[in-house]
Amino acid sequence: MRGSLRRELWFLLRDRHATRTVFAALLLSVLAIGMGLREVEMQQREVASLSSSTLVDLEASLDGQPDPGSAAYYGFRLVFDPPSALAFAAQGVRDDMPWKHRLRLLALEGQIYESDPGNPELRQAGRLDYSFLIGMLAPLLVILLLYDLVGRERRQNRYHLLAATGGNAETVLYWRAGLRSAALALALVCPFVGAALWSGAPGPDVLLLAAVAVCHISFWAALTVGVTRRIDSAATSAAVLLGAWVVAALAVPVVAAAVAERQYPVPEGGEILLTQRETVNRAWDLPEEHTMVAFVASHPTWEEYAEVSETFEWKWYYAFQQVGDESVSEESEALRRGIRERDRFMGLASWVSPPLLVERAFSGRAETDIAAYQRYEACARDYHRYLREAHYPMIFGAEPYDMDALLDLEALRDCSVAD
């Protein structure tokens, strides 16, 4: 066994094609992890900068405000979901879904769907993160490394020599494929393990994701060896293997996404936002009593304070903001439910698409998947409710206006630690 290992290691080191492929894998791994760590650092700096500026701006905005309505209108607070320790490995939906908001007491639906689109050219080109490397590119590296393993020996008439010197040609080739796959796995996985431990990621999660990566590489190595054993032509082997990769990595996810969209239709966030704004704008032309009756129906606590006697009162203004949110509550819930159902369907489809399964495993542990986004959205909604409940007693006149009490409210909500 040791002799076989030493012999195949010697052959590996002398094979320029193999060493270049392994070295390229190492470079890609370091590049993907470096880009991920840089992105996480940028997000952490952004959170720190926004947190600091929010506290300063809030104190300046509330200073001198004559009433609680004005204080609520100008007082922005921050809710955010900072990147996890494993977010460098999988950005997931954080490129597309918002993970921070500056909220105030106005209608939430008009704020929750706002997001920073970032650089549209970068988004169109896609992001090379580690989960993409392992899920999508690692199979290609395995194919490149092993697709001609058997055919080359047969073309160069060395197959029978291997059988004579090694006792069993197939055993020798299995050793060769195993060693080269192991070298590729080490080149791809070791940088991830080091970066994850340096980032403070939980050890069990690191080991689990490393095992996922190794299993994925092993799957494609086994498939490649199985194909090359039956097909002498290297070109034909490569074509068959690339066809398998196209089906697993591209066709299945695309078809599954199309089926999910058709099977689980959802309202658009833009449509929800438009409907909510129309409801809010229409309230300016309706009698104040119309708004207050609708508000009291869902907030009976404030019934005795609901009378509007002036041309403009802040309690009426914030009441129709809330009524606007409630007018699209069913559509908003349908959107969240539809997204969950689509994600669940994609999870089932991933069992016939190993690359998709790998990427979902990484984004799940990195807390950058749809479930993590919906937890953040729920946290943001809960924070907005907290602000309303804290401001309403002053706005409706049940308590005197106290600017210091408003400054003492939670100005920053970290949704990664929120209950």
C-alpha positions as CSV (number, residue, x, y, z in Angstrom):
1,M,0.0,0.0,0.0
2,R,2.8,2.4,0.9
3,G,4.7,1.5,-2.2
4,S,1.6,2.2,-4.4
5,L,1.1,5.5,-2.6
6,R,4.7,6.6,-3.1
7,R,4.7,5.5,-6.7
8,E,1.5,7.4,-7.6
9,L,2.7,10.4,-5.7
10,W,5.8,10.4,-7.8
11,F,3.8,10.1,-11.0
12,L,1.5,13.0,-9.8
13,L,4.5,15.3,-9.2
14,R,5.9,14.5,-12.6
15,D,2.6,15.1,-14.4
16,R,2.5,18.7,-15.4
17,H,-1.2,18.6,-16.4
18,A,-2.2,17.3,-13.0
19,T,0.0,19.6,-11.0
20,R,-1.2,22.6,-12.9
21,T,-4.8,21.7,-12.4
22,V,-4.3,21.2,-8.6
23,F,-2.4,24.5,-8.5
24,A,-5.1,26.3,-10.4
25,A,-7.7,24.9,-7.9
26,L,-5.6,26.2,-5.0
27,L,-5.4,29.7,-6.6
28,L,-9.2,29.7,-7.3
29,S,-9.9,28.7,-3.7
30,V,-7.7,31.4,-2.3
31,L,-9.2,33.9,-4.7
32,A,-12.8,33.0,-3.9
33,I,-12.1,33.0,-0.1
34,G,-10.2,36.3,-0.4
35,M,-13.1,37.9,-2.3
36,G,-15.5,36.6,0.3
37,L,-13.5,37.9,3.2
38,R,-13.2,41.3,1.6
39,E,-17.0,41.4,1.0
40,V,-17.7,40.5,4.6
41,E,-15.2,43.1,5.8
42,M,-16.9,45.8,3.7
43,Q,-20.3,44.8,5.1
44,Q,-19.0,45.0,8.6
45,R,-17.5,48.4,8.0
46,E,-20.8,49.5,6.5
47,V,-22.7,48.4,9.6
48,A,-20.3,50.1,11.9
49,S,-20.5,53.3,9.8
50,L,-24.3,53.3,9.6
51,S,-24.6,52.5,13.3
52,S,-22.4,55.5,14.3
53,S,-24.1,57.9,11.9
54,T,-27.6,56.8,12.9
55,L,-26.9,57.5,16.5
56,V,-25.5,61.0,15.7
57,D,-28.2,61.8,13.2
58,L,-31.0,60.6,15.5
59,E,-29.9,62.9,18.4
60,A,-29.5,65.8,16.0
61,S,-32.9,65.2,14.3
62,L,-34.9,64.9,17.6
63,D,-33.2,68.0,19.1
64,G,-35.7,70.8,19.2
65,Q,-38.7,68.9,17.7
66,P,-41.8,70.4,19.1
67,D,-44.0,67.3,19.2
68,P,-43.8,63.5,19.0
69,G,-45.2,63.4,15.5
70,S,-42.3,65.5,14.2
71,A,-39.8,63.5,16.2
72,A,-41.2,60.3,14.7
73,Y,-41.1,61.7,11.2
74,Y,-37.5,62.8,11.3
75,G,-36.1,60.1,13.5
76,F,-34.5,57.3,11.5
77,R,-33.3,54.1,13.3
78,L,-31.3,51.2,11.9
79,V,-32.1,47.6,11.7
80,F,-29.6,45.2,10.2
81,D,-28.4,41.6,9.8
82,P,-24.6,41.6,10.0
83,P,-22.7,38.8,8.0
84,S,-22.1,35.6,9.8
85,A,-18.7,34.1,10.4
86,L,-19.3,31.8,7.4
87,A,-20.8,34.5,5.1
88,F,-17.4,34.8,3.3
89,A,-18.0,31.3,1.8
90,A,-21.5,31.9,0.5
91,Q,-23.1,35.3,-0.2
92,G,-26.4,33.6,-1.0
93,V,-29.3,36.0,-1.4
94,R,-27.5,38.9,0.3
95,D,-26.6,40.2,-3.2
96,D,-30.3,40.5,-4.1
97,M,-32.2,40.9,-0.8
98,P,-31.8,43.8,1.6
99,W,-30.1,43.1,4.9
100,K,-30.2,46.6,6.4
101,H,-32.9,49.3,6.6
102,R,-33.1,52.8,8.1
103,L,-36.6,52.8,9.4
104,R,-38.9,55.4,10.8
105,L,-42.6,55.4,11.8
106,L,-44.0,55.8,8.3
107,A,-45.7,52.9,6.5
108,L,-43.4,49.9,6.7
109,E,-44.3,48.4,3.3
110,G,-43.0,51.5,1.7
111,Q,-39.6,50.9,3.4
112,I,-39.2,47.1,3.7
113,Y,-38.9,46.5,-0.1
114,E,-36.2,49.2,-0.5
115,S,-32.8,47.8,-1.2
116,D,-29.4,49.0,-2.4
117,P,-28.9,47.4,-5.8
118,G,-25.1,47.7,-5.6
119,N,-23.1,47.5,-8.8
120,P,-25.5,46.2,-11.5
121,E,-22.5,45.1,-13.7
122,L,-21.1,43.0,-11.0
123,R,-24.4,41.4,-10.2
124,Q,-25.0,40.6,-13.8
125,A,-21.5,38.9,-14.1
126,G,-22.1,37.0,-10.9
127,R,-19.9,36.6,-7.8
128,L,-17.1,34.0,-7.4
129,D,-17.7,32.9,-3.9
130,Y,-16.5,29.7,-2.3
131,S,-19.9,27.9,-2.6
132,F,-19.9,28.6,-6.3
133,L,-16.4,27.3,-6.7
134,I,-17.2,24.0,-4.9
135,G,-20.7,23.6,-6.4
136,M,-20.1,24.7,-10.0
137,L,-16.4,24.8,-10.8
138,A,-15.0,21.9,-8.8
139,P,-16.7,19.3,-10.9
140,L,-15.1,20.8,-14.0
141,L,-11.7,20.7,-12.3
142,V,-12.3,17.0,-11.5
143,I,-13.2,16.3,-15.1
144,L,-10.2,18.1,-16.3
145,L,-8.0,16.2,-14.0
146,L,-9.3,12.7,-14.6
147,Y,-11.2,12.5,-17.9
148,D,-8.2,11.0,-19.8
149,L,-6.9,8.9,-17.0
150,V,-7.6,5.5,-18.5
151,G,-7.7,6.4,-22.2
152,R,-4.2,7.9,-22.1
153,E,-2.7,4.7,-20.7
154,R,-4.4,2.6,-23.3
155,R,-3.4,4.9,-26.2
156,Q,0.2,4.8,-25.1
157,N,0.1,1.1,-24.6
158,R,0.9,1.3,-21.0
159,Y,-2.3,-0.3,-19.7
160,H,-0.9,-3.8,-19.8
161,L,2.4,-2.7,-18.4
162,L,0.4,-1.3,-15.4
163,A,-1.3,-4.6,-15.0
164,A,2.1,-6.4,-15.1
165,T,3.8,-4.1,-12.6
166,G,1.0,-3.3,-10.4
167,G,-0.8,-6.7,-10.4
168,N,-4.1,-5.1,-11.4
169,A,-4.3,-2.2,-13.9
170,E,-7.7,-1.0,-12.5
171,T,-6.4,-1.0,-9.0
172,V,-3.5,1.1,-10.0
173,L,-5.7,3.5,-11.8
174,Y,-8.0,3.7,-8.8
175,W,-5.0,4.6,-6.7
176,R,-4.1,7.2,-9.2
177,A,-7.5,8.7,-9.4
178,G,-7.9,8.6,-5.7
179,L,-4.6,10.4,-5.0
180,R,-5.2,13.1,-7.6
181,S,-8.7,13.7,-6.3
182,A,-7.4,13.9,-2.8
183,A,-4.8,16.4,-3.9
184,L,-7.5,18.5,-5.6
185,A,-9.7,18.3,-2.5
186,L,-6.9,19.4,-0.2
187,A,-6.2,22.4,-2.6
188,L,-9.8,23.4,-2.5
189,V,-10.8,22.7,1.1
190,C,-7.7,23.6,3.2
191,P,-7.9,27.3,2.5
192,F,-11.6,27.3,3.4
193,V,-11.0,25.5,6.7
194,G,-8.2,27.9,7.7
195,A,-10.3,31.0,6.8
196,A,-13.4,29.7,8.5
197,L,-11.5,29.0,11.8
198,W,-9.8,32.4,11.5
199,S,-13.2,34.0,11.1
200,G,-14.5,32.3,14.3
201,A,-17.0,30.0,12.6
202,P,-18.3,27.1,14.8
203,G,-16.1,24.0,14.4
204,P,-19.0,21.6,13.7
205,D,-20.2,23.8,10.8
206,V,-16.7,24.0,9.4
207,L,-16.3,20.3,9.5
208,L,-19.7,19.7,8.0
209,L,-19.1,22.0,5.1
210,A,-15.6,20.6,4.5
211,A,-17.2,17.2,4.4
212,V,-19.8,18.4,1.9
213,A,-17.0,19.7,-0.3
214,V,-15.0,16.5,-0.1
215,C,-18.1,14.4,-0.8
216,H,-19.0,16.5,-3.8
217,I,-15.5,16.2,-5.2
218,S,-15.5,12.4,-4.5
219,F,-18.9,12.0,-6.3
220,W,-17.6,13.6,-9.5
221,A,-14.3,11.7,-9.3
222,A,-16.2,8.4,-9.0
223,L,-18.5,9.4,-11.9
224,T,-15.5,10.5,-14.0
225,V,-13.6,7.3,-13.4
226,G,-16.7,5.2,-14.1
227,V,-17.2,6.9,-17.5
228,T,-13.5,6.8,-18.5
229,R,-13.3,3.1,-17.7
230,R,-16.0,2.4,-20.3
231,I,-15.0,4.9,-23.0
232,D,-11.5,4.8,-24.6
233,S,-11.8,8.1,-26.4
234,A,-10.8,11.1,-24.2
235,A,-12.9,13.5,-26.3
236,T,-16.0,11.3,-25.9
237,S,-15.4,10.9,-22.2
238,A,-15.1,14.6,-21.8
239,A,-18.2,15.3,-23.8
240,V,-20.3,12.8,-21.7
241,L,-19.0,14.2,-18.5
242,L,-19.6,17.8,-19.5
243,G,-23.1,16.9,-20.6
244,A,-23.7,15.4,-17.1
245,W,-22.4,18.6,-15.6
246,V,-24.6,20.8,-17.8
247,V,-27.6,18.8,-16.8
248,A,-26.9,18.7,-13.1
249,A,-25.5,22.2,-12.7
250,L,-27.5,24.2,-15.2
251,A,-30.5,22.4,-16.7
252,V,-32.0,21.1,-13.4
253,P,-31.8,24.4,-11.5
254,V,-33.1,26.4,-14.4
255,V,-36.0,24.1,-15.1
256,A,-36.8,23.7,-11.4
257,A,-36.8,27.5,-10.9
258,A,-39.2,27.9,-13.9
259,V,-41.5,25.2,-12.5
260,A,-41.4,26.8,-9.1
261,E,-42.3,30.2,-10.5
262,R,-45.2,28.7,-12.4
263,Q,-46.4,26.4,-9.6
264,Y,-46.2,29.1,-6.9
265,P,-47.1,32.5,-8.3
266,V,-46.4,35.4,-5.9
267,P,-47.3,39.1,-6.0
268,E,-44.5,41.5,-6.9
269,G,-43.0,43.6,-4.1
270,G,-43.3,46.6,-6.4
271,E,-47.0,46.0,-6.9
272,I,-47.5,45.8,-3.1
273,L,-45.5,49.0,-2.7
274,L,-47.6,50.7,-5.3
275,T,-50.9,49.6,-3.8
276,Q,-49.8,50.7,-0.3
277,R,-48.8,54.1,-1.6
278,E,-52.1,54.6,-3.4
279,T,-53.9,53.8,-0.2
280,V,-51.8,56.3,1.7
281,N,-52.1,59.0,-0.9
282,R,-55.9,58.5,-1.2
283,A,-56.3,59.1,2.6
284,W,-55.5,62.8,2.1
285,D,-58.7,63.2,0.1
286,L,-60.9,61.2,2.5
287,P,-62.6,62.4,5.7
288,E,-60.4,61.9,8.7
289,E,-63.1,59.7,10.3
290,H,-62.8,57.2,7.5
291,T,-59.1,56.6,8.4
292,M,-59.6,56.6,12.1
293,V,-62.5,54.1,12.0
294,A,-60.3,51.7,9.9
295,F,-57.4,52.3,12.3
296,V,-59.4,51.7,15.5
297,A,-60.8,48.5,14.0
298,S,-57.3,46.9,14.3
299,H,-56.1,49.1,17.2
300,P,-59.1,49.3,19.6
301,T,-56.7,50.5,22.4
302,W,-56.7,54.0,20.9
303,E,-60.5,54.3,20.3
304,E,-61.0,57.0,23.0
305,Y,-58.2,59.0,21.5
306,A,-59.3,58.7,17.9
307,E,-61.2,61.9,17.5
308,V,-59.6,64.4,15.1
309,S,-60.6,68.0,15.7
310,E,-57.9,69.9,13.8
311,T,-57.2,70.2,10.1
312,F,-54.0,68.2,10.5
313,E,-53.1,66.0,13.5
314,W,-50.1,63.6,13.7
315,K,-52.3,60.8,15.0
316,W,-54.4,60.9,11.9
317,Y,-51.2,61.0,9.7
318,Y,-49.7,57.9,11.4
319,A,-53.0,56.1,11.4
320,F,-53.4,56.2,7.7
321,Q,-49.8,55.1,7.3
322,Q,-50.7,52.0,9.3
323,V,-54.0,51.6,7.4
324,G,-51.9,51.7,4.2
325,D,-49.8,48.8,5.5
326,E,-52.8,46.8,6.5
327,S,-54.4,47.3,3.1
328,V,-51.7,45.1,1.6
329,S,-51.2,42.7,4.5
330,E,-52.7,39.7,2.7
331,E,-50.6,40.4,-0.4
332,S,-47.4,40.8,1.7
333,E,-48.1,37.6,3.5
334,A,-48.8,35.8,0.2
335,L,-45.4,37.0,-1.1
336,R,-43.5,35.7,2.0
337,R,-45.4,32.4,1.8
338,G,-44.8,32.0,-1.9
339,I,-41.1,32.7,-1.5
340,R,-40.9,29.9,1.2
341,E,-42.8,27.5,-1.1
342,R,-40.5,28.2,-4.0
343,D,-37.5,27.7,-1.8
344,R,-38.8,24.5,-0.4
345,F,-39.4,23.3,-4.0
346,M,-35.8,24.2,-5.0
347,G,-34.6,22.3,-1.9
348,L,-36.4,19.1,-3.2
349,A,-35.0,19.7,-6.7
350,S,-31.5,20.0,-5.3
351,W,-31.4,16.3,-4.5
352,V,-31.1,15.6,-8.2
353,S,-28.6,18.4,-8.7
354,P,-25.5,17.9,-6.6
355,P,-24.1,21.4,-7.4
356,L,-27.3,23.1,-6.3
357,L,-27.4,20.9,-3.2
358,V,-23.8,22.0,-2.3
359,E,-24.6,25.7,-2.7
360,R,-27.7,25.4,-0.6
361,A,-25.8,23.6,2.1
362,F,-23.2,26.4,2.2
363,S,-25.7,29.2,2.2
364,G,-27.8,27.5,4.9
365,R,-24.8,27.2,7.3
366,A,-23.6,30.7,6.3
367,E,-27.1,32.1,7.1
368,T,-27.4,33.7,3.7
369,D,-30.3,31.7,2.3
370,I,-34.0,32.6,1.9
371,A,-34.8,31.4,5.4
372,A,-32.2,33.7,6.9
373,Y,-33.6,36.6,4.8
374,Q,-37.1,36.0,6.0
375,R,-35.9,35.8,9.6
376,Y,-34.3,39.2,9.1
377,E,-37.5,40.6,7.5
378,A,-39.6,39.3,10.4
379,C,-37.1,41.0,12.8
380,A,-37.4,44.3,10.9
381,R,-41.2,44.1,11.1
382,D,-41.0,43.4,14.8
383,Y,-38.7,46.4,15.3
384,H,-41.1,48.6,13.4
385,R,-44.0,47.4,15.6
386,Y,-41.8,48.1,18.7
387,L,-41.3,51.7,17.5
388,R,-45.0,52.2,16.8
389,E,-46.0,50.9,20.3
390,A,-43.4,53.2,21.9
391,H,-44.5,56.3,20.0
392,Y,-48.3,55.9,19.9
393,P,-48.9,56.9,23.5
394,M,-47.3,60.3,22.9
395,I,-48.7,60.8,19.4
396,F,-52.3,60.0,20.5
397,G,-52.0,62.1,23.7
398,A,-52.1,59.3,26.3
399,E,-48.7,60.4,27.6
400,P,-46.9,63.8,27.5
401,Y,-44.2,64.3,24.8
402,D,-40.8,63.3,26.2
403,M,-37.9,63.7,23.8
404,D,-35.5,62.0,26.2
405,A,-37.8,58.9,26.4
406,L,-37.7,58.7,22.6
407,L,-33.9,59.0,22.6
408,D,-33.7,56.2,25.1
409,L,-35.5,53.8,22.7
410,E,-33.5,51.2,21.0
411,A,-31.9,53.0,18.0
412,L,-30.1,50.0,16.6
413,R,-31.6,46.5,16.1
414,D,-29.1,43.7,15.4
415,C,-31.2,41.0,14.0
416,S,-28.5,38.4,14.3
417,V,-28.9,38.4,18.1
418,A,-32.6,39.6,18.3
419,D,-35.0,37.2,20.1
